[in-house]
């Protein structure tokens, strides 16, 4: 393309700028936003004639995105004419359609612990090619992974699901570091290994996301340093109040394991023997005490202490300081081998509530399955 005489001066100015850029003057190549496309095209033609193959990188850079749309078109026309004249143009290195990246957990949420030791765990993963996938699990502290679901999800859908979840669920949900959520799942998988059981088949697609979790020991909730001198002893005077919280409404000893004690309790209440109120109360208290002693084995104490510790973390994350402190103090008391569970109002409350449900089962007012605390799918 040849410029008209009136354009010669503008073409020469543009050509000088191109030459300076090509010579590596230290300044970035101009964008030519203010240069008419016809002038730029003529200057590029002149540059190609002068510099030959040396000019190709600069012309190609202009054609592939540097500058305005019109500048790109002008550079592409020059490249086309060069190719038609037999000049071999450099081929850009092919770029991958999608770059593969390591899969990683981005965010995570957990629910509070219910009376059977189950809780929900949601983990948002970023896949190898950038897509998002939500892993939704129910894990149990006695049985491992009970339920697995989830799949690909968009950010908009995720936020919608979280809003709906918080509105519909009775138990509180909190966000936590993804590494800790993965450790909770790893703990459930380790439990399967100890029990000789397998997670549900629906968990298989998610198995690889937890292959990098090395420590399968109990992750435990984040623990704050204990106060100097230990917990305030007065907190244990209020530990039974925890059972009045909505979050702990499902916490009680399994009624199906208390049937004989419940029958004994019913018989004591219906006895025709003339007993004073104090004697009746002492008889019932003795039954409860035996239930507590039998139920709170060292393993059971660790189990209930862990649940309380998890709930302390949940309460702390939701800004409930009093409940947090009582939960922690009660958890520490259950872990203390020197403290008898029968002297802990919380343990007695779990037993009394379980006996009450067991009595309802014995009287035919409730089904055993309805109040069972055995782990089961929701």
The 8 nearest C-alpha neighbors of each residue, nearest first, counted from 0:
[[1, 41, 2, 44, 40, 77, 37, 45],
 [0, 2, 41, 3, 44, 45, 40, 42],
 [3, 1, 6, 41, 7, 4, 0, 38],
 [2, 4, 6, 5, 7, 1, 38, 10],
 [5, 3, 7, 6, 2, 8, 1, 10],
 [6, 4, 3, 7, 8, 2, 9, 10],
 [5, 7, 4, 3, 9, 8, 2, 10],
 [8, 6, 10, 4, 9, 5, 11, 2],
 [7, 9, 11, 10, 6, 12, 5, 4],
 [10, 8, 12, 6, 11, 7, 13, 38],
 [9, 11, 13, 7, 42, 38, 8, 12],
 [10, 12, 14, 8, 9, 13, 15, 7],
 [13, 11, 9, 15, 14, 10, 8, 16],
 [14, 12, 10, 16, 15, 11, 42, 9],
 [13, 15, 42, 11, 17, 16, 12, 10],
 [16, 14, 18, 12, 17, 13, 11, 19],
 [17, 15, 19, 13, 14, 18, 20, 12],
 [16, 18, 14, 20, 15, 19, 21, 13],
 [17, 19, 21, 15, 20, 16, 22, 14],
 [20, 18, 22, 16, 21, 17, 24, 15],
 [19, 21, 17, 23, 28, 22, 18, 24],
 [20, 22, 18, 23, 19, 17, 57, 54],
 [23, 21, 19, 20, 24, 18, 17, 25],
 [24, 22, 20, 21, 25, 19, 26, 27],
 [23, 25, 26, 19, 22, 20, 21, 27],
 [26, 24, 23, 27, 20, 22, 19, 28],
 [27, 25, 24, 28, 20, 23, 29, 19],
 [26, 28, 29, 25, 20, 24, 23, 30],
 [29, 27, 20, 26, 30, 17, 21, 16],
 [30, 28, 31, 27, 16, 66, 20, 17],
 [29, 31, 66, 32, 65, 28, 67, 70],
 [32, 30, 34, 33, 29, 66, 70, 67],
 [31, 33, 30, 34, 67, 66, 70, 35],
 [34, 32, 31, 35, 30, 36, 67, 70],
 [33, 35, 31, 32, 36, 39, 38, 13],
 [34, 36, 38, 37, 39, 33, 32, 31],
 [35, 37, 39, 38, 70, 69, 73, 40],
 [38, 36, 40, 35, 39, 41, 73, 2],
 [39, 37, 41, 35, 10, 40, 36, 42],
 [38, 40, 42, 36, 41, 37, 43, 34],
 [41, 39, 43, 73, 37, 42, 38, 36],
 [40, 42, 44, 38, 39, 43, 0, 2],
 [43, 41, 14, 39, 45, 10, 44, 40],
 [44, 42, 46, 40, 45, 41, 39, 47],
 [45, 43, 41, 47, 42, 46, 40, 77],
 [44, 46, 42, 48, 43, 47, 49, 41],
 [45, 47, 43, 49, 44, 48, 50, 42],
 [48, 46, 51, 44, 50, 45, 49, 54],
 [47, 49, 45, 46, 51, 50, 44, 43],
 [50, 48, 46, 47, 51, 45, 54, 44],
 [51, 49, 47, 53, 54, 48, 46, 52],
 [50, 52, 47, 53, 48, 54, 49, 55],
 [51, 53, 55, 54, 50, 47, 56, 86],
 [54, 52, 50, 51, 55, 56, 47, 21],
 [53, 55, 52, 50, 47, 57, 56, 51],
 [54, 56, 58, 52, 57, 53, 59, 51],
 [57, 55, 59, 58, 54, 60, 53, 52],
 [56, 58, 60, 59, 55, 54, 61, 21],
 [57, 59, 55, 61, 60, 56, 74, 62],
 [58, 60, 62, 56, 61, 57, 55, 63],
 [61, 59, 57, 63, 62, 58, 56, 65],
 [60, 62, 65, 58, 59, 63, 71, 64],
 [61, 63, 71, 74, 59, 75, 60, 64],
 [64, 62, 60, 61, 59, 65, 71, 75],
 [63, 65, 62, 61, 66, 71, 60, 67],
 [64, 66, 61, 60, 30, 63, 67, 62],
 [67, 65, 30, 70, 64, 31, 32, 61],
 [66, 68, 70, 69, 32, 71, 65, 30],
 [67, 69, 71, 70, 72, 66, 64, 73],
 [70, 68, 72, 71, 67, 36, 73, 66],
 [69, 71, 67, 73, 72, 68, 36, 66],
 [72, 70, 62, 68, 74, 69, 73, 61],
 [71, 73, 69, 75, 70, 74, 76, 68],
 [74, 72, 70, 40, 76, 71, 75, 36],
 [73, 75, 62, 77, 71, 76, 72, 58],
 [76, 74, 78, 72, 62, 77, 73, 79],
 [75, 77, 79, 73, 78, 74, 72, 80],
 [76, 78, 74, 80, 75, 79, 81, 44],
 [79, 77, 75, 81, 76, 80, 82, 74],
 [78, 80, 76, 82, 77, 81, 75, 83],
 [81, 79, 83, 77, 82, 78, 84, 76],
 [82, 80, 78, 84, 83, 79, 86, 77],
 [81, 83, 86, 79, 85, 84, 80, 78],
 [84, 82, 80, 85, 81, 79, 86, 78],
 [85, 83, 81, 82, 86, 80, 79, 87],
 [84, 86, 82, 83, 87, 81, 80, 88],
 [85, 87, 82, 81, 84, 88, 83, 52],
 [88, 86, 82, 85, 89, 81, 52, 90],
 [87, 89, 86, 90, 82, 55, 78, 81],
 [90, 88, 91, 87, 55, 56, 59, 92],
 [89, 91, 88, 92, 93, 87, 59, 56],
 [90, 92, 93, 89, 94, 88, 59, 63],
 [91, 93, 94, 90, 89, 95, 96, 88],
 [94, 92, 91, 95, 90, 96, 97, 89],
 [93, 95, 96, 92, 97, 91, 98, 90],
 [96, 94, 97, 98, 93, 99, 92, 128],
 [95, 97, 94, 98, 93, 99, 128, 129],
 [98, 96, 95, 128, 99, 94, 129, 100],
 [97, 99, 95, 128, 100, 96, 127, 129],
 [100, 98, 128, 127, 97, 101, 129, 126],
 [101, 99, 127, 128, 102, 98, 129, 126],
 [100, 102, 127, 103, 99, 126, 125, 128],
 [103, 101, 126, 127, 125, 100, 124, 104],
 [104, 102, 125, 124, 105, 101, 126, 208],
 [103, 105, 124, 123, 177, 106, 125, 122],
 [104, 106, 123, 124, 103, 177, 125, 107],
 [107, 105, 123, 177, 122, 104, 176, 108],
 [108, 106, 122, 177, 121, 175, 174, 123],
 [107, 109, 174, 121, 173, 175, 120, 122],
 [110, 108, 120, 119, 172, 173, 121, 174],
 [109, 111, 172, 119, 118, 171, 170, 173],
 [110, 112, 170, 171, 118, 310, 172, 313],
 [113, 111, 118, 117, 116, 110, 306, 114],
 [114, 112, 116, 117, 115, 249, 118, 111],
 [115, 113, 250, 249, 116, 251, 372, 112],
 [114, 116, 372, 113, 117, 374, 373, 250],
 [117, 115, 139, 140, 113, 114, 112, 118],
 [118, 116, 139, 113, 138, 115, 112, 140],
 [117, 119, 112, 110, 137, 138, 111, 113],
 [118, 120, 137, 110, 109, 136, 138, 121],
 [121, 119, 109, 136, 108, 135, 137, 122],
 [122, 120, 135, 108, 107, 134, 109, 136],
 [121, 123, 107, 134, 133, 106, 124, 108],
 [124, 122, 133, 106, 105, 104, 132, 107],
 [125, 123, 104, 132, 103, 105, 131, 126],
 [124, 126, 131, 103, 102, 130, 129, 104],
 [127, 125, 102, 129, 130, 128, 131, 124],
 [126, 128, 100, 102, 99, 101, 129, 125],
 [129, 127, 99, 126, 130, 100, 98, 97],
 [128, 130, 126, 127, 125, 131, 100, 99],
 [129, 131, 126, 125, 128, 132, 151, 127],
 [132, 130, 125, 152, 151, 124, 126, 153],
 [131, 133, 151, 150, 124, 152, 123, 125],
 [132, 134, 123, 149, 150, 122, 135, 124],
 [133, 135, 149, 122, 121, 148, 123, 136],
 [136, 134, 121, 148, 149, 147, 120, 133],
 [137, 135, 147, 120, 146, 119, 138, 121],
 [136, 138, 119, 146, 145, 118, 144, 120],
 [139, 137, 144, 143, 117, 145, 118, 136],
 [138, 140, 117, 143, 142, 116, 141, 144],
 [139, 141, 116, 142, 143, 117, 138, 187],
 [142, 140, 139, 143, 116, 374, 190, 187],
 [141, 143, 139, 140, 374, 144, 190, 191],
 [144, 142, 187, 139, 138, 190, 191, 188],
 [145, 143, 138, 198, 146, 187, 137, 139],
 [146, 144, 137, 138, 376, 143, 139, 199],
 [145, 147, 137, 136, 144, 199, 376, 148],
 [148, 146, 136, 202, 201, 135, 137, 199],
 [149, 147, 135, 134, 136, 201, 146, 150],
 [150, 148, 134, 135, 133, 147, 151, 132],
 [149, 151, 132, 133, 152, 134, 148, 131],
 [150, 152, 132, 131, 133, 153, 149, 130],
 [151, 153, 132, 131, 156, 150, 133, 157],
 [152, 154, 156, 155, 157, 131, 151, 132],
 [155, 153, 157, 156, 158, 152, 131, 159],
 [154, 156, 158, 153, 157, 159, 152, 160],
 [155, 157, 159, 153, 154, 158, 160, 152],
 [158, 156, 154, 160, 159, 155, 153, 161],
 [157, 159, 161, 155, 160, 156, 162, 154],
 [158, 160, 156, 162, 157, 161, 163, 155],
 [161, 159, 157, 163, 158, 162, 164, 156],
 [160, 162, 164, 158, 163, 159, 157, 165],
 [163, 161, 159, 165, 164, 160, 158, 166],
 [162, 164, 160, 166, 161, 165, 167, 159],
 [165, 163, 161, 167, 166, 162, 168, 160],
 [164, 166, 162, 163, 167, 168, 161, 172],
 [165, 167, 163, 164, 168, 162, 169, 161],
 [168, 166, 164, 165, 163, 169, 162, 170],
 [169, 167, 170, 165, 164, 166, 171, 172],
 [168, 170, 171, 167, 246, 245, 165, 166],
 [169, 171, 168, 111, 246, 110, 172, 112],
 [172, 170, 110, 111, 169, 173, 168, 165],
 [173, 171, 110, 109, 111, 170, 108, 165],
 [174, 172, 108, 109, 175, 110, 171, 316],
 [173, 175, 108, 107, 109, 172, 176, 106],
 [174, 176, 107, 108, 177, 173, 180, 179],
 [175, 177, 178, 179, 107, 180, 106, 174],
 [178, 176, 107, 180, 106, 179, 104, 181],
 [179, 177, 181, 176, 180, 182, 104, 175],
 [178, 180, 182, 181, 177, 176, 183, 218],
 [181, 179, 177, 183, 182, 178, 107, 184],
 [182, 180, 184, 178, 179, 183, 185, 177],
 [181, 183, 185, 179, 180, 184, 218, 186],
 [184, 182, 186, 180, 181, 185, 179, 218],
 [183, 185, 187, 181, 186, 182, 188, 180],
 [186, 184, 182, 188, 187, 183, 215, 181],
 [185, 187, 189, 183, 184, 215, 188, 217],
 [186, 188, 143, 184, 190, 185, 189, 144],
 [187, 189, 185, 191, 190, 186, 143, 184],
 [190, 188, 192, 186, 191, 187, 215, 185],
 [189, 191, 187, 193, 188, 192, 143, 194],
 [192, 190, 196, 188, 194, 189, 193, 143],
 [191, 193, 189, 195, 190, 194, 188, 196],
 [194, 192, 190, 191, 195, 189, 196, 188],
 [195, 193, 191, 196, 192, 190, 142, 189],
 [194, 196, 192, 193, 191, 197, 190, 189],
 [197, 195, 191, 194, 192, 198, 193, 190],
 [196, 198, 191, 199, 195, 192, 200, 188],
 [197, 199, 144, 202, 200, 196, 145, 191],
 [200, 198, 201, 202, 197, 146, 145, 147],
 [199, 201, 202, 203, 198, 147, 197, 204],
 [202, 200, 199, 147, 203, 148, 204, 146],
 [201, 203, 147, 200, 205, 199, 204, 206],
 [202, 204, 206, 205, 201, 200, 199, 207],
 [205, 203, 202, 206, 201, 207, 208, 200],
 [206, 204, 203, 202, 207, 208, 134, 209],
 [205, 207, 203, 208, 204, 209, 202, 210],
 [208, 206, 210, 209, 205, 204, 203, 211],
 [207, 209, 206, 205, 210, 211, 102, 103],
 [210, 208, 207, 211, 212, 206, 181, 185],
 [209, 211, 207, 212, 208, 206, 213, 185],
 [212, 210, 209, 213, 208, 207, 214, 181],
 [213, 211, 209, 210, 214, 185, 182, 215],
 [214, 212, 211, 215, 210, 185, 209, 182],
 [213, 215, 216, 212, 182, 185, 218, 217],
 [216, 214, 186, 185, 189, 213, 217, 182],
 [217, 215, 214, 218, 186, 189, 185, 182],
 [216, 218, 219, 186, 215, 183, 182, 214],
 [219, 217, 182, 216, 183, 220, 179, 186],
 [220, 218, 217, 221, 305, 309, 222, 308],
 [219, 221, 309, 222, 312, 218, 308, 179],
 [222, 220, 219, 223, 312, 309, 218, 308],
 [223, 221, 220, 224, 312, 219, 225, 308],
 [222, 224, 225, 221, 226, 220, 312, 327],
 [225, 223, 226, 222, 227, 229, 221, 230],
 [224, 226, 229, 223, 227, 230, 228, 222],
 [227, 225, 229, 228, 230, 224, 231, 223],
 [228, 226, 229, 225, 230, 224, 231, 223],
 [227, 229, 226, 230, 225, 231, 232, 224],
 [230, 228, 226, 227, 225, 231, 232, 328],
 [231, 229, 328, 232, 226, 228, 225, 234],
 [230, 232, 233, 234, 229, 328, 235, 228],
 [233, 231, 234, 235, 230, 236, 328, 229],
 [232, 234, 236, 231, 235, 237, 230, 325],
 [233, 235, 236, 232, 237, 325, 231, 238],
 [236, 234, 238, 237, 233, 232, 329, 328],
 [235, 237, 234, 233, 238, 344, 232, 239],
 [236, 238, 235, 240, 234, 239, 325, 233],
 [239, 237, 235, 240, 345, 241, 236, 325],
 [238, 240, 345, 241, 344, 237, 242, 348],
 [239, 241, 238, 243, 242, 237, 244, 345],
 [240, 242, 239, 243, 244, 238, 247, 322],
 [243, 241, 240, 244, 247, 239, 248, 250],
 [242, 244, 241, 240, 245, 248, 247, 239],
 [243, 245, 246, 247, 242, 241, 248, 240],
 [246, 244, 248, 247, 243, 242, 169, 170],
 [245, 247, 244, 248, 170, 169, 111, 171],
 [248, 246, 250, 245, 249, 244, 242, 241],
 [247, 249, 245, 250, 246, 242, 244, 243],
 [250, 248, 114, 247, 113, 251, 246, 115],
 [249, 251, 114, 247, 248, 113, 349, 252],
 [252, 250, 349, 353, 352, 253, 249, 114],
 [251, 253, 353, 349, 350, 254, 250, 372],
 [252, 254, 372, 255, 256, 371, 353, 251],
 [255, 253, 357, 353, 257, 256, 356, 252],
 [256, 254, 253, 257, 258, 371, 367, 357],
 [255, 257, 254, 253, 258, 252, 259, 357],
 [256, 258, 254, 260, 255, 259, 261, 357],
 [259, 257, 261, 260, 357, 256, 255, 262],
 [258, 260, 262, 261, 257, 263, 256, 264],
 [261, 259, 263, 257, 262, 258, 264, 286],
 [260, 262, 264, 258, 358, 263, 259, 354],
 [263, 261, 265, 259, 264, 260, 266, 258],
 [264, 262, 260, 266, 261, 265, 267, 259],
 [263, 265, 261, 267, 262, 266, 260, 268],
 [266, 264, 262, 268, 267, 263, 261, 269],
 [267, 265, 269, 263, 268, 264, 270, 262],
 [268, 266, 264, 270, 265, 269, 263, 279],
 [267, 269, 265, 266, 270, 264, 279, 283],
 [268, 270, 266, 267, 265, 271, 264, 272],
 [271, 269, 267, 272, 268, 266, 273, 265],
 [272, 270, 273, 269, 274, 268, 267, 266],
 [271, 273, 270, 274, 269, 267, 275, 268],
 [272, 274, 271, 275, 270, 278, 279, 276],
 [275, 273, 278, 272, 279, 276, 277, 271],
 [274, 276, 278, 277, 279, 273, 280, 272],
 [275, 277, 279, 278, 280, 274, 281, 273],
 [276, 278, 280, 275, 279, 281, 274, 282],
 [277, 279, 281, 275, 280, 276, 274, 282],
 [280, 278, 282, 276, 281, 277, 283, 275],
 [279, 281, 277, 283, 278, 282, 284, 276],
 [282, 280, 284, 278, 279, 283, 277, 285],
 [283, 281, 279, 285, 280, 284, 278, 286],
 [282, 284, 286, 280, 285, 281, 279, 287],
 [285, 283, 281, 287, 286, 282, 280, 288],
 [284, 286, 288, 282, 283, 287, 281, 289],
 [287, 285, 283, 289, 288, 284, 290, 282],
 [288, 286, 290, 284, 289, 285, 291, 283],
 [287, 289, 285, 291, 286, 290, 341, 284],
 [288, 290, 292, 286, 291, 287, 293, 285],
 [289, 291, 287, 293, 288, 292, 294, 286],
 [292, 290, 288, 294, 289, 293, 295, 341],
 [291, 293, 289, 290, 294, 295, 288, 341],
 [294, 292, 290, 291, 295, 289, 296, 288],
 [295, 293, 291, 292, 296, 290, 299, 252],
 [296, 294, 299, 300, 292, 291, 293, 297],
 [295, 297, 299, 298, 294, 300, 293, 292],
 [298, 296, 300, 299, 301, 295, 336, 334],
 [299, 297, 301, 296, 300, 302, 295, 303],
 [300, 298, 302, 296, 295, 301, 297, 303],
 [299, 301, 297, 303, 302, 298, 295, 333],
 [300, 302, 304, 298, 299, 303, 305, 334],
 [303, 301, 299, 305, 300, 304, 298, 306],
 [302, 304, 306, 300, 305, 301, 307, 299],
 [305, 303, 330, 301, 307, 306, 302, 333],
 [306, 304, 308, 302, 303, 307, 301, 309],
 [307, 305, 303, 309, 308, 304, 310, 302],
 [306, 308, 310, 304, 309, 305, 326, 330],
 [307, 309, 305, 311, 306, 310, 327, 330],
 [310, 308, 306, 312, 307, 311, 220, 305],
 [309, 311, 313, 307, 312, 308, 314, 306],
 [312, 310, 323, 308, 314, 326, 309, 313],
 [311, 313, 315, 309, 310, 314, 316, 308],
 [314, 312, 310, 316, 311, 315, 317, 309],
 [315, 313, 319, 317, 311, 323, 316, 312],
 [314, 316, 312, 318, 317, 313, 323, 319],
 [315, 317, 313, 314, 318, 312, 173, 319],
 [318, 316, 314, 315, 319, 313, 173, 171],
 [317, 319, 315, 316, 320, 314, 323, 313],
 [320, 318, 314, 315, 322, 321, 317, 323],
 [319, 321, 323, 322, 318, 315, 324, 314],
 [322, 320, 324, 323, 319, 325, 326, 314],
 [323, 321, 325, 324, 320, 319, 326, 314],
 [322, 324, 311, 320, 326, 321, 314, 315],
 [323, 325, 327, 321, 326, 322, 328, 320],
 [326, 324, 328, 322, 327, 234, 323, 238],
 [327, 325, 329, 311, 323, 324, 328, 307],
 [326, 328, 330, 324, 329, 325, 308, 311],
 [327, 329, 325, 331, 330, 326, 230, 324],
 [330, 328, 332, 326, 331, 327, 325, 235],
 [329, 331, 304, 327, 333, 332, 328, 307],
 [330, 332, 334, 328, 329, 333, 327, 335],
 [333, 331, 329, 335, 334, 330, 328, 338],
 [334, 332, 330, 335, 331, 300, 304, 329],
 [333, 335, 331, 332, 336, 301, 330, 304],
 [334, 336, 332, 337, 333, 338, 331, 339],
 [337, 335, 338, 334, 339, 333, 297, 332],
 [338, 336, 335, 339, 334, 332, 333, 340],
 [337, 339, 336, 335, 340, 332, 333, 342],
 [338, 340, 341, 342, 337, 343, 336, 292],
 [341, 339, 343, 342, 346, 338, 291, 295],
 [342, 340, 339, 343, 288, 291, 347, 292],
 [341, 343, 340, 339, 344, 338, 347, 346],
 [342, 344, 340, 345, 341, 346, 347, 339],
 [345, 343, 347, 239, 346, 348, 342, 238],
 [344, 346, 239, 348, 238, 343, 347, 349],
 [347, 345, 349, 348, 343, 344, 340, 350],
 [348, 346, 344, 350, 349, 345, 351, 341],
 [347, 349, 345, 351, 346, 350, 344, 352],
 [348, 350, 251, 346, 352, 347, 252, 351],
 [349, 351, 353, 347, 348, 352, 252, 354],
 [352, 350, 354, 348, 353, 349, 347, 355],
 [351, 353, 355, 349, 354, 350, 251, 348],
 [352, 354, 252, 254, 350, 251, 356, 355],
 [355, 353, 357, 351, 356, 352, 261, 358],
 [354, 356, 352, 358, 353, 357, 351, 359],
 [355, 357, 359, 353, 358, 354, 254, 360],
 [356, 358, 254, 354, 360, 359, 355, 258],
 [359, 357, 361, 355, 261, 360, 356, 354],
 [358, 360, 356, 362, 364, 357, 361, 365],
 [359, 361, 365, 357, 363, 358, 362, 366],
 [362, 360, 358, 363, 359, 357, 262, 258],
 [361, 363, 359, 360, 364, 358, 365, 357],
 [364, 362, 360, 361, 365, 359, 366, 358],
 [363, 365, 359, 362, 360, 366, 361, 358],
 [366, 364, 360, 363, 359, 367, 369, 370],
 [367, 365, 369, 368, 360, 364, 363, 370],
 [366, 368, 369, 370, 360, 371, 255, 365],
 [369, 367, 371, 366, 370, 365, 255, 372],
 [368, 370, 366, 367, 371, 365, 372, 360],
 [371, 369, 368, 367, 372, 254, 366, 356],
 [370, 372, 368, 373, 253, 369, 367, 255],
 [371, 373, 115, 253, 374, 370, 114, 252],
 [372, 374, 371, 115, 375, 253, 141, 116],
 [375, 373, 115, 372, 142, 139, 376, 117],
 [376, 374, 377, 373, 145, 115, 372, 117],
 [375, 377, 145, 146, 374, 137, 117, 144],
 [376, 375, 146, 137, 145, 374, 117, 118]]
